[in-house]
Amino acid sequence: LSNKQFRSQEIFIAEGDVVFQNGSSVMVAEKLQYNFKSKILILNGDIRFNSKDQFLLASELKYDFKNKTGFINDIYGSINFDNLGSIKIEKEIDENIDERIFLDNKVKNATLNSTGVLGTEELKLDDLQKWRFKTSRIDIKDNEWFANKLVLTNDPFNKPQLLINNTGFKSVDEDGEITFKSNWSTIVLDNKIYIPTGPRTY
């Protein structure tokens, strides 16, 4: 759905309040462009995505379906690792879900998932399901996502007391098993105490 649409033999363009839905997933943007020949998708302007417990904001997205490469700029998101597999192509549209899901962004039922984040063992996301992340750019190649710098937190509030700064961040999806790695991580408490933790695997 959009205010204006144009389609030629090679290109489809939608502009103004663009909304597209797949199953229970909804994405909105100011402009969408898709090239049928090159199979390149471009989204611009106030991009918002919601799928159950997954939420994403971005300014620009480009993806090449032929070469499985692309990027996302100015990205902020919230993910729940218990439901990460719910983002998939579905045949039926959920009639009870539309773009109104973006109107309510209040924090509800905030709980502490785990107190073991400072341990020296490998960080287990089974105990830390809900995470927020922020980065200026994510590059995509095949089933791998890369970011030079990425911030993670499982604190639900807008001024989180705990941050994990990651450099050389990479996520890999291998047959539904998603692994996150960083070349170097630093835990930041109350924006005052910095604890270097070195390379990490999530």
C-alpha positions in Angstrom: 0.0 0.0 0.0 1.2 3.5 -0.8 0.0 7.0 -1.8 1.6 6.7 -5.3 2.9 3.8 -7.4 4.7 3.4 -10.7 5.6 0.3 -12.6 7.5 -0.2 -15.8 8.8 -3.4 -17.3 11.9 -3.3 -15.1 11.1 -1.1 -12.1 8.4 -0.8 -9.4 8.3 2.3 -7.3 6.0 3.1 -4.3 6.1 6.5 -2.6 4.3 8.0 0.5 3.2 6.0 3.5 4.5 2.7 2.0 3.2 -0.3 4.0 3.8 -3.9 3.1 2.9 -6.9 5.1 3.8 -10.6 5.2 1.9 -12.8 7.7 2.3 -11.1 11.0 5.2 -8.9 9.9 4.7 -5.3 8.9 7.2 -2.8 7.4 6.7 0.9 6.5 8.8 3.3 4.7 8.6 6.6 2.8 9.8 5.1 -0.5 10.3 1.6 -2.0 12.0 0.8 -5.3 12.5 -2.7 -6.8 14.2 -3.6 -10.0 12.8 -6.8 -11.5 15.9 -7.3 -13.7 18.7 -6.7 -11.2 16.5 -7.9 -8.3 17.7 -5.0 -6.1 15.3 -3.7 -3.4 15.8 -0.1 -2.0 13.9 1.4 0.9 14.3 5.0 2.1 13.1 7.2 4.8 11.7 6.4 8.3 11.9 2.6 7.8 10.1 0.7 10.6 9.7 -3.1 10.8 7.8 -5.1 13.4 7.4 -8.9 13.6 6.1 -10.2 17.0 9.0 -9.4 19.4 11.3 -8.1 16.7 11.4 -4.3 16.1 13.6 -2.3 13.7 14.2 1.4 12.8 16.4 2.5 9.9 16.9 5.3 7.4 18.0 3.3 4.3 18.0 -0.3 3.2 19.4 -1.9 0.1 19.4 -5.6 -0.8 20.6 -7.5 -3.8 18.6 -10.7 -4.0 20.8 -12.1 -6.8 24.1 -11.7 -4.9 22.6 -11.8 -1.4 24.4 -8.6 -0.4 23.2 -5.3 1.0 23.3 -2.8 3.8 21.1 -1.1 6.4 22.0 2.5 7.6 21.2 4.2 10.9 19.8 1.0 12.4 18.2 0.6 15.9 16.4 -2.6 16.8 15.0 -4.8 19.5 15.1 -8.6 19.2 13.9 -11.5 21.2 16.1 -14.6 20.7 13.3 -16.9 21.8 11.3 -15.8 18.7 14.0 -15.0 16.2 12.9 -17.8 13.9 9.4 -16.3 13.6 10.6 -13.8 10.9 9.8 -15.9 7.8 7.7 -15.8 4.7 4.1 -16.7 5.4 1.3 -17.5 3.1 -1.5 -15.9 5.1 -1.9 -12.2 6.2 -2.8 -11.7 9.8 -5.8 -9.4 9.5 -5.5 -8.3 13.2 -2.1 -6.6 12.6 -1.4 -3.5 10.5 0.7 -0.3 10.7 -1.0 0.8 13.9 1.3 -1.5 15.8 3.9 1.3 15.6 1.8 3.8 17.6 2.5 2.2 21.0 6.2 2.2 21.9 5.9 2.3 25.7 7.9 -0.1 27.8 5.7 -2.6 29.5 6.4 -5.4 32.1 10.1 -4.7 32.4 11.9 -7.5 34.2 15.5 -8.5 34.8 16.3 -11.6 32.7 19.7 -12.4 34.2 22.3 -11.2 36.5 25.1 -13.2 35.0 26.2 -10.8 32.3 29.5 -10.0 34.0 30.6 -13.6 34.2 33.8 -14.8 32.5 32.0 -17.7 30.8 30.6 -17.4 27.3 27.5 -15.2 27.4 24.3 -17.3 27.0 21.4 -15.7 25.3 19.1 -18.4 26.5 19.1 -16.4 29.8 19.0 -13.0 28.1 16.3 -13.2 25.5 15.4 -9.5 24.9 18.1 -7.3 23.5 18.3 -3.8 21.9 21.1 -2.8 19.5 22.2 0.3 17.7 24.8 0.9 14.9 25.3 3.4 12.1 25.6 0.6 9.4 25.2 -3.1 8.9 26.6 -4.8 5.9 25.0 -8.0 4.7 26.8 -10.8 2.7 25.0 -14.1 2.3 24.0 -15.2 5.8 26.4 -12.9 7.6 25.8 -9.4 9.0 28.7 -7.1 9.8 29.1 -3.9 11.8 32.3 -2.0 12.6 30.7 -0.8 15.9 27.6 -2.0 17.6 26.0 -1.4 21.0 24.0 -4.1 22.8 21.8 -3.8 25.9 19.2 -5.9 27.6 18.1 -2.9 29.8 14.6 -2.0 28.8 14.8 1.7 29.6 15.9 4.6 27.3 18.9 5.4 29.5 20.3 1.9 30.0 22.6 1.3 33.0 24.4 -1.5 31.2 25.8 -1.4 27.6 28.0 -3.7 25.7 30.2 -1.9 23.1 31.3 -4.2 20.4 33.9 -3.6 17.6 34.3 -5.9 14.6 30.8 -7.3 15.2 29.5 -10.2 13.0 26.4 -12.4 13.1 26.1 -15.7 11.3 23.0 -17.8 10.6 24.0 -21.4 10.1 20.8 -23.5 9.6 18.8 -21.5 12.1 21.6 -21.4 14.7 22.5 -17.7 15.1 25.9 -16.8 16.5 27.2 -13.3 17.3 30.9 -12.6 17.5 32.9 -9.4 18.2 36.6 -8.8 17.9 36.5 -6.7 21.1 33.8 -5.9 23.7 33.6 -3.5 26.6 30.9 -3.5 29.3 29.8 0.0 30.3 28.0 0.6 33.6 26.1 3.8 34.2 28.2 5.4 31.5 31.0 5.7 34.1 32.7 2.3 34.6 34.3 0.6 31.6 35.2 -3.1 31.8 37.1 -4.5 28.8 36.0 -8.1 28.1 37.9 -8.8 24.9 36.6 -11.0 22.1 33.1 -12.3 22.8 30.7 -14.9 21.4 27.0 -14.6 22.0 
